[in-house]
Amino acid sequence: MQIDIQPERLGRRTQVDLGVWGDVGETLKCLTPAVQEKKSRRFLDRMLRKHVQSLEKAVGAYTRNVESFTPIHPEYVASVLDEVSADDAIFTVDTGMCCVWAARFITPNGRRRVLGSFVHGSMANALPQAIGAQFLDRGRQVVSLSGDGGFSMLMGDFLTLVQYDLPVKVVVFNNSSLGMVDLEMMVDGLPPHGTTYAHTNYAAIATAAGARGIRVESPADVRGSLREAFAHDGPALVDVVTDPDALAIPPRTTAEQVSGFALSAGRAVLTGGVGRMIHVARSNLRNVPRP
């Protein structure tokens, strides 16, 4: 059931059994008197356990036994980041794949905040949002999850961190590509085109700017590097070289998406991209959830 004051949004994100056009507050006022208070938690506890099991299975599928694989899987980076970050950290996430990794792997606890640009699809939002959040509270941990595409667009803003000694920690998921745009092209049946970047060492740029720069190319170094950055008293950037072929598989896939992806893969193979498609398969099939 979905209640929304804007009728055009009903069923926009997922299939609904009942769509109600109206005000949520007024609707709940009408529904609440018809609900009887339950005296047993058995059903609630059973559903909570089922939800936790499903969530752990899905998350574990993308973070299990990946410590030795290179390039580094971005899901693994996000899961470790979730573990080592403060319980009241503010996370700012770039538009694109970083939104996916934050949504799936950053554990909410009532004290953490996740800021992003979730409606307009604008890029390069994470670093400016992190600057604003850190100016508001210099004593709170602020972590920017940035893609290399978004970070490079407003890379000059990194100098603001150095200028004002803002202790923002920037984690760059450096896959040398616009990953979400790649995926959008592929599900539409098009081979990815014009979305790759030259390999760039952003940690070296951060160091040259006067901040702490850390380059990570091995999964074994992810945890230690993040902790080192968080312990640094000042701005720091962790440049993690991640797998450009890691796919953000949606919770539910449509027949159109599957056929589009297959068409894109076929076109890539016919134009000489056999190696790329093999790597895409290897990179993602090993993380498919198994019973």
N, C-alpha and C positions, 0 to 999 in steps of 0.2 A: 504494500500500500504506500502510495506517495501522496503527500499533501503539499501543494505549492500554490502560492498566490499568482504565479505566472504560468498559465496553462500550457504555453509552448514548451515548458521544461518537463512536463509530465512524460515519463518514459524515455527521456532523452539519454540517460546514462545506462539504464538497465530495464529489463522487461518488468512491467508492473501488472498485478492482478486487479488492482483497483486504483484508479487515479482520481483524486479529489481536488477540484479547483477551489481554493479558499484559503483563509487565514489559519495557520497552524494553531495559534493560541485559542481562537474561537472554536475550532474543531475539537480540540482536546477538552475544552470546557463542556462540550456536549457529550463527549465519549466517556469522560471520567465517571460520572454518576452511574453509568451502565456497567462499570467494571467492579467485580467483587474482589476484595483483598484475599489473596491466597495465604493459607496457613502453612503450607509445605513448600520447601525450597527444592524438592527432589527434581522437578522438571528443569528449573533454572540451573541447578548445579550440573545436571546431565548435559544440558546444551552448552554450558560454559566449558566443560571438559571436552566435548566434541569440537568446539570452536578452537580451543587451545591445541588439540591434537592435529587438526587440519592445518592450522597456522604453522605449527612446528614442522610438520611434514613438508609443507610448501617451501618454507624458508630454508630448512635443512637441505632440501634437494639442490639448492643453488650454492650452498656454502660447505657441503660435505666433501671431504677429500680433495680440496682444491689448493691446498697449501703448496703443492709442488708444481702446479701448472703455470706456465707463462705463455703469452702475456697474462697479467693478473686479471682474474675475473672481478668486475666491479662490484658484484653482489658480495663477494668476500670482503672487499674493502669496507663497504657500507656496514656489514655485520660487525666487523671488528671496531669500526668507528662508534657504533652504537654501544659496544661494551666499555670502551675506554673513556667515553665522554662523560661530562658531569651530569648529575641527576637533574640539574636545573639549567642545562645548556640551552642556548638559543641557536637553532639551526636555520640557516638561510639556504635555499635550494634554487639552482638555476633551472630555467625552463628546459624541458626535454627529459633525457634519461635520468638526470639527478632527481627529478620529481618522483620517478618510479622507484629509485633506490631508497629515497627517504621514506616514501609511503610504505614500502614493504619491510624495511629493516630498522628504522629508527623507532624505538619502543616508547610510546607515550606513557607518562606516569602522573600526569596532572600538574607537573612543575616545568616540564620542558615546553619549548615553543618551536614551532616550525613555520617559517615565513617563506613565501614564494610569490610567483606571479602565475596563478593557477587558471586564470580566465582568458587573458588576452594573448597568451603565447609569445609574449615579448621575451627577448633573450637578454643575458648579461645583467640580470636583476640581483643575483645573490650577493655580489661584493658591495654594491651601494647599500643594500638592506643591512648587511653586516656592519657597515660603517655607522649607519644610523643607530642600530641596536647597541653597539659598543659605546658610542658617545653617550647614550642614555644611562648606561650602567657599566663603568669600566671594570668593576669587580666581578662581573658575570661572564662565564665562558660563552663566547660567540664563535660558531663554526660555520664557515661558508663552504657548501658543497657546490663546486663549480665544474662545469665541463670546460675543456680546453677551448672550445668555440666561444662560449659565453665569456670566459675569463679574458681571452685575447681581445674581445671587442671593447672592453672597458679596462684594459690592463693598466692604463695610466692612473686609475683610481687606487691601485695598490700603493702608489706613492703617497696617497693620503694617509694610509696606515702608518707609514714610516714618518711622515711629517708630524703627525700628532701622537706618535708612539701608541697607537691603538693595538691592544694585544689580540686582534682577530686571528684565528687560525684558518687558513684557506687550504682546503683539500681539493686539488685539481684532478679530476678523472680524465687523464690525458690519453685519449684513444686516437688522436690525430684525425678526427672525423666528426661530422654532425650526425651522431648516432640515431636520434629520433627521426630526423629527416630521411636518413637511409631506410629506416624501417617503414616509414610512410610511403616512400617510393616503391618498396618491394611489395607491400600488401596491395598496392595499386597496379601491380604488374609491370613496374618499370625497374630496370637495373639502376642501382645507385649511380648518380652522376653529379660531379661538381661539388661533392660534399667532403672531400679529404683536405687535410692540412699537412704542411711540411712538419716533420718531426722536430719538436721544439723542447728545449730544456728550460722549463719555467722555474725550476729551482735555482739554476744559475742566474736567471734574471732577477729573482728575489734577493739572492745574495749580493748581486751587484748593486741593488737598490738600497742595501743596508739592512735588510731583514734576514731572518733565519730561513734558509732554503734547504730542503731535503728532497733528494731524488730517490724514488723507490722503483726498482725494476724486478724484485724478487718477492714472492708472497711471504717468504720467511721474514722479511724486513718490515712488513706492514705494521704490525702491532708496536714494535719498538720505535719505529719512526713517528707514529702518531703520538705515542707517549712522550717522546723527546720534544715534539712540537708543542704539545700542551704544557709541558714543564717550562718552556722557554718564556722568559719575562719580556714579552714584546710581540710584534707581529711575526708570524711564521707561515711558510707555505710548504705543503707536502705535495710534491709532484709525483703522482702515481701513474705509471705506464700501464694502462688497462687494455683489455682485449677489445678491438674495434668490432669484432663479430659477435659479441655477446648480445643476445636478443632479449628484449623485454616482452615476454610472452603474456598476453592479456589473460585475465581469469577465465574469460569465455571467448573463444574464437568463432568467427562466422565462416560460412562456406565461401563467401566472397573474399575474405581475407586469405583463406587457405589457397584458393584458386589463384588469387593475385600473386601470392608469394611463390607458388609453383611456377607461374608464368614468368615472373621475374628471374627465378633461378634458371629456368630453361633458356631464357634469352641470354643470361650471363654465360652459361655454358657454351652456347652457340657462338658467342663472340670471344671465346678464349678464356673465360673466367672459371674454368674447371677447378683450379686450385683454390680459389676464393670460396666456392661453394662447398668444397670438401672441408675446408677449415671452419666454415660456418656450422656445418653438421657436427664436426668433432667438438667444437666449442660449446654447443648447446645440448646435443643428445646425451652427453654424459651427465647433464644436470636435470634431465627429465625425471620427475618424481617416480619412484618405483615402489610397488607394494611391499 
